[in-house]
Structures are given as structure tokens and as C-alpha cells.
Amino acid sequence: MIRSYRNDTQSNMASKKASDLRLRLRNLFLEQKHTDCSFRIDNTIIHTHKIILATASSVFEAMFYGPLAECKCIVISDINVDAFQKMIMFIYTDEVDMTDISVDELVELYYCAEKYLIDELLLKCCHLIECTLNYQNILRALDLAVCMDLEEILKISLNFFMNCCLNCTTFSKVIQKNDVHISKECLNYILGCDIKEQNINLVCLIKEWCKTESELLGLDASELVKDLNIPSAIEIDVQNMDTLVISQNTFRNSRNSWILCHRTYLKAVRPLYIGDSGTEFITSLTVDRVVAVKSLIINSRLSPFIRNSPYAYTENVRATIRSADGVITSQKFVIFNVEYNSSVCLAFESAILLSPFVDYVVEFKWDSYTYDNEYPKSIMNLVEKTDLCTLTFDGKSVENGSIIGNGTGSILNGIEYAVLS
């Protein structure tokens, strides 16, 4: 018991001495006593002590005591003042204030520690960066790591990006709202990774990058894509990325200005099977007033007959509206978190104008990887009337001599529209 008490006492005394030493060294630096070397960063001069820096870093030891020792104020042009001061404080006290520090500042501090070979600070920065990464700052971290050639930070950031971001439904929304514009080198580094499957988030990242880059340089997006290393798995999607719409499965408009028309259900019929024979469904729409169509509402997939199957899935479908004069719009929709056997709202990026008494063909087309999925079809009223407009579905449009909509059912169960005249 006495021995244990003595050990605890000695440990407490050693800890107090270490704390006292750090405090004395901290005050020595802050009070600028007996300094014998200085660094200049922009307009700031930082005075330090050679022997203390040399004991912490072999780079500083060679700088001050080697054959080419510096004897004047050392100018630093590749590090900001805050990062350098944090590193110096760590050398003096073995501690550094990381309160509310951003990923930019952490990467800068890591670069500082790597340049001057401060191993303890390197480990601390790596740990904090790993804990700080999120959907909002990951692109910035990747860009800094690529541009500054920081191998360890790149490894940490890329691991988070590949495992947590690429297949996350939240990340696509972050990409579209994020103000971070990464360099072409960073984007090509990401695209050069092992991308073997179709990935909408990656396509969305390319689309937003091209949009910002074209605004900055005044170049066409198609020209910018030529300089990117597009993986074959997403090549087709990138070619059609201008029409890509990423949204949630919700109605986005006020009911005061937009009318939601749900067709009257009559009976169910054989489901639409997506297979080798075809991946599309064609129907028709006619209106008797000038209307603006904001959304198309279609059926979602039937639940897969698999035990422990997921509750929701991601819908990928292209909707095309055309008349005899040509295509009015053709947009690819990616909708996250769609419930099986419910409905999907395909909300256009801008409203589509339809003229009265024109037969419009509405086509839904899925990619080949949708094979073996089924969508419920049903027979619904062909005519839906409101006080403002009459909408006619199925059976009036003619394509290649055949009447579209022959009583076999439809997956188009409504639209969201506004009457303009």
C-alpha cells in the first residue's frame, strides 16, 4: 500500500513537472525572451529559439547547425502564418489548440509537420482529419491533398469518399449545393480510381464541375469532358448528363399554383416487365388548354421477391415528351429512396409547355440493368376533367401507324400542371 502510494505520488509529481515545463517553454515563446532566430511569413515576423526547434526537428537542426546554417531571418512562402505558429507552439509545449479548426487548416498544419518532419504532429493531424471529414468538406480535403501532394491525407480522404460518399443519397444533394470547385487534377484523380459500376453521384459531380468550369473559362461543357478520364462504366451517363435530374420522390410545388391530377383507377392488369424484349413504355397525353407540366407521376417497381429485401430503391428512368414536330424534352431522372409499389414523381427542372389539341407522346425508358424488374400497370380513366382543363390520356396518339394506348394499361397515373390560358 505504501509502495503504491509512493508510485502514485511520484507519477503525479512527474506529470506536474512536465506541465510546469510546458508552461515555462510556452511563456518563453510568447514573451519572446532570449530568441536567436526568426521567420518571416508575409508581413509577420516570428521569433524563436534555435536549440528548441532543433531538438524537435532534424530539418531545423540542419538549418541552424548544419554546414549551410542560416544566420538571418528565414523567409517562408509556402505556409500560412496560423499553421506555422500552431506548429511552433506544438514544438514548445507538445500541445496545439484544435478548437473549431477546419479541414483546410488541418491539411495546412499537416503539410507544415511533414515539411519539418514533426512525427507526433503528423499523427495528430491524421487522426483529426479522419474524425473531421464529412459530406460538406470531403471534396475540399481531396483537392488540397492532390494539389499539395500529401499522400497520407489523400489516402484517408479517398477512403472516406469511396466508402461513404459514392453510394450515399445525401451526397448528390451536397454536390449540387456545395460551392467547392475542385481542380481538374483532383477530378481526374477521382475518376482514375477503380470505378467499375454505374454511379450517379460521380456523374453529378462531373456535371456540376463542368457547369462551374464552363462559367469560369467560357468553354463548352462538351469540350471540358474531353480532358477528363471518364470510366467506361459511366461513359453513357456522362454523355447524357445535361438532361440528368436528381431529386427526391416528393412534389415540390405549392398546391395554390399547381394542380395535381391523379387518374381514376379502374382495374389492375399484367405488370410491365423490363426484359430483353424492351426497356420502355409509351403512352400519350392531350390537353384542351395551354398548360405547363411540372411533374409526371408514374408507378414505382413491384417489391422484389427476396427475403430481407431493401425497403426502398433508387429509380433511374428517362422521360421523353414529343409531338409530331419533334422532341419537346428528354430528361433522365434519378430519384432516391423510392418505396416499392407506390408512385414516383418525376419533377422537371423547368415546366414543359403543352399546346391545346396536340397529341403528345410520352415515353419512359430504363437502362438495361433494370432487367427483371416489374412495374404495376392499371387501366384508368382516359379523360380527367377539371373546371379549367380537360386532360386525355392513352389512345389518341399515333406512332408508325399504330394507336398508342390500346386498353392494356398504363404506368402514368397522373401529372402536376398549371393552366396558362
N, C-alpha and C positions, 0 to 999 in steps of 0.2 A: 504494500500500500504506500509506504514511504517512498519506494523507488518510483512508483507510478506518479506520485505527486511531484517528485523531482523532475521526472521526464516532461510532465505537462508544463511545469514552471519553466524549464529550460526551453521548451518549444515556444511558449508564449513570449519569452524574453527574446528569442531569435527572431520571431515574427515582428516584435516591436522594434528591434534594431534595424531590420530590413525596411520597415515602414519609415523609421526615422531617417534612414539613409536616403531613401527615395525622396522624402520631403526636403532634405538638405540639398540634394542634387537639383531638385525642381526649383528651389529658391535660387540656387546658384545660376541656373539658366535664366530664370525670369528677372532676376536683379542684375544680370549681365556683369557679374563680378569676375575679374581676372580673365576675361576672354582673350584668346590669342589667335583666332581665325574668324573669317566672316564669309557669308554667301550673299550674293545679290540676285534677287528674282524680281524682274521688272523694276519698280521703284522702291522695293523693300530690301533692307539690309538686315541679315540675321547674324548675330554674333554668337559664337560657340567656343568650346574648348577642345583642342586637338586631341588630347590624351583620352578624353571620354568618348569621342566619336571613334577614335582608332581602336579602342578596346571592344567596340560593338561591331565594327565592320572592317573586313580586310581591304575593302575599296578605300575607305577613309585612311586606313593605316598606310597604304601605298601612296595615297595622295599627299599625306603630311610628312611621312618619314621615309619614303622610298627615294630612289636615286633622282627622280624627277619631281621632288616635293614642291608643292605650291606654297608660295610665300606672300601672295597678295590676295585681294578679295576675289573669290571664285564666282563667276557668273554662271547661273543655271537658266537654261532657256526651254527645257522640255518638261518642267514640273511646275505646278501652280504653288502659290505661297502656302495655302492652307494645308495641302498634302505634305509639303516639306516640313512645315512646323510640327505637324502631328507626328511625323517620323522622328524628328529631333526630340520631341517630348517623350516618345516611347524609348528612345535610347537612354535618356537621362533617368526615367522613372520606371521603365518596364510596364508602363500603362499608357493607354491612349483613349481619349474621350470619343466614344462611338454613338453618342446620343443623337438621334434623328439624322443619322448620316445616310446620304443617298447612295444608290448603286454607282453613280458616276464618281462620287468621292471615294468610295471603297476601291474601285478599279484604279483610280489615280494613286491612292495610297499603296495598293499592291504593286503598281509599277515602280513607285518610289523604293519600296522594300526590295524588289527584285533587282533594281539598278545598283543598290548599295549592299546587296547580299545580307539582309537582316532576316534570318530564317524564322525567328519567332514571330515577327510581324507578318511575314508571308502566310504562315499557318493561320494566324488570327484573321487576316483578311479573307482567306479562302473560306473559312468557316462562316464568317459573317455574310459573305456574298451568297453562299449556298442557302443561308437562312433568309436572306433578303429578297431573293428572286421571286417575282410574281408575274402575272399576265401583263401588267402595265409596264414593267421595266425590262423584261427579258430581251426585247429587240435592241434596246439601248446597250445592255450588257454585252450582247453578241457583237454589236457593231464596234464597240470600244475594244473588245478582245481581239477582233480581226484586225482593226486598224493599228492597234498598238502591239500586235503580235505577242499576245500573252497566252501562252499555250495552256496553262493550268486553268485560267479563268474561262478560256474558250471551251475546254473540256467540261467544266462544271455547267456553263450556260447551255451548251449544246445538249447535254444530258437532260436538263430541265425542259428544253424546247422540244426535243424529240419525244420524251415520255409524258409530258404534262400538257403540251400546247397543241401539237399537231392534230390530235383527235378530240379536242375539247370544244364543245359547242359554244362556250363563253369566249374563246379566243378569237373567233371570227368577228364578233362584235367589237372586241378590243381593237383589232386590226383596223376596222373601218372608222373607229372614233379616235384612235391614237394619233398624236401629232408627230411621233418619232418617224423620221425618214432615214432609213439605213442606207449605207453606201452600196454601190453595185458589187464591190468586192465581198461585202458581207452577204448579200443576197445570193451571189454565185456560190459562196462557201456553203450556205444552207442547201441550195439546190444540188450541190455536189455530194451531199450525204446519201445514204442508202435509201432512196425513195423508190419503192417497188410497187406501191399501190396508189390508186386514185386518192387524192387528198384535197378536199375543197378549201380547207384553211390555207394551204400553200398557194392555191390558185388565187384566193382572195388577197393574200399578201402580195403576189406578183401584180395583180390588178391595181391595188392601191399604190404600190411602188411606181408603176408605170404612169399612173394618173398624176402623182406629185412630180415625178421626174420630167414628164412632158410639160407641165406648167413651169418648171424651173428653167428648162432648156429650150422650150418652144419646139420640141420634136414630136413626131407622131408616135403613138404607143407601139405600133407595129414595127417601127424601126428599132425601138428600145428593146423589144423582146428578142430581136436577132442577136443581141450581145449577151443574152442570158443562156446559161447551161440548163435548158429545160429537160427534166427527166422524161423518158418516154411514157411513163405511167400517167402523167398529167398533160401530155402534149395536146391532146384533143381538147381538153377543157380550157387550156390556155389559149388555144386558137379561137375559142368561143367565149372568152372571158368578158368581152364587152357587154354581153347580154346576161351575165350572171347576176342573179338577185338572191341575196342571202337574207333570210328573215325568220322570225318566229311564227308559229302557227296561230296568229291572232288577227283580228280585224282592227285596222289601225285608224279608222275614221269615225268622226262624230256622226251619230245617227240623225242629227239635225240636218246634215247636208248630204248624206249618202243613204241610199235606200238599199236594204238588204233583202234580196228576193230569193227565198227558198222555194224550190219547185214542190208541188204537191205530189207526195209519194202514192203510187198505186199498188205495185207489187214487185217482188224481187224476181230476178231472172238469173240465168247462168252467169257466174263471175267472169270478169275479163282476165284471161290468163296471159301472162307475159312469157312467151317462149320463143322457140326457134322460128315459128311462123310469123312473128311480128312483135314489135315493142311499142305500138302506137294505138291511139284511139281517136277517131274523127267524129265530130258531131257538128251541129250548126246553130246559128243564132240570128234572129232578125228582130228589129225594133221599129216602132212606128213614129218615133221622135228622135231628135238628135240627143244622144246620151254620151256620157263619159263613163267608161267602165274602169273601176278601180281594182276589183278583185274578181277572180274566178274561184268558186268553191267546188271542189271535187271530193270524191270518196277516197279515204286512205286505205291502206292494204288490209286484207284479212289477216287475222292473227296466225302466225306460223304454228304448225302442229309439232312443236318441240318442247319438251319438258324444260322448265325453268327458262323459257324464252324471255327476252327483254320486254319491258313494259312499253317502251317507245322505240322509234327508229328515226333515221334521217331520210327524208324524201328528196329525191333528185329527179326532176321532170322538166322538160322543155314544153312551154305553151306557145303555140303559134296561132295568130288570128290573121286570116287573109280573105280578100274578096276576089272577084274576077279580075280586078285591076292589079293584083299583086299582094305581097305580104304587108300587113299593117304593123305587126310587131311579132317578134320571136325572142323570147327570153327564157333563160334556164333558171329554174328556182331550186334553191337548196333550203329546206325547212327542217330545223332541228326539233327534236322532242315531239314527234307526231305520234299520237296514240293510234294503235291498231283499231281498225273497224270504226273509225269516226269520220272526220272530214278534215280537209286541208285547205287553207286559204292561200291562194297564190296572188299576193298583192303586188301589182305592177309598180315599178319605180316612179312612173308618172301615168296619169289617167290616159286611156285609149279612147279616142273619139270614134263613134259609130254613127253613120248616117241612116236616115229612115228608109225602110223598104229595100235594103240591100241585103242579099244573102251572104252572110259571113260564115266561113269555115273555121271551126275551132279544133285544133289538133293538139293532142297530148302525146309526147314521145319520151320513152325511158331509155336509159343506156342498157347495153347488153347484160351488165352484171345484175340487172333486176330480174333476169330469167328465173322462172319457177315461182314467182310471186303472183298472187291473185288480188284483184280489186273488185269489190262488190258492185254489181250493176243493178239497176232497177228501172222499171217503166214508170214514168212520171207524166204529169200533165204537159201537153205540148204548148199550151198557151197560158201565160200568167199575166193577169191584168191588174193594174193599179189605177188610181184616179188620174195619174199623169202619163202613164205609158203602158203599152201592150208589148210583151216580150214573147216571141215564138221560138221554141227550141225544136230541133230534130225534124227532118223530113222535108225541108224546103230547099236546102242547098243541093246542087248537082255537081258532081265531080267525075270527069271521064265518062259522062253519060249515065252514071248511077246516082240514084237518090240516096242522100246520106240520112241515116236515121230511119230504120225500117221496122221499128217496134221491138228490136232485140234488146233494148235497154240502154241506159247511159250512165256514165260516172259523173257527168256535170250536173250537180244538184242545186246550183244557184249562182248568182252573181251579185256584186256590190256595185251600184251605179248611181249616177246623178243625172237628172233630166235637164238639158240646157235650153231647149226651145220646143 
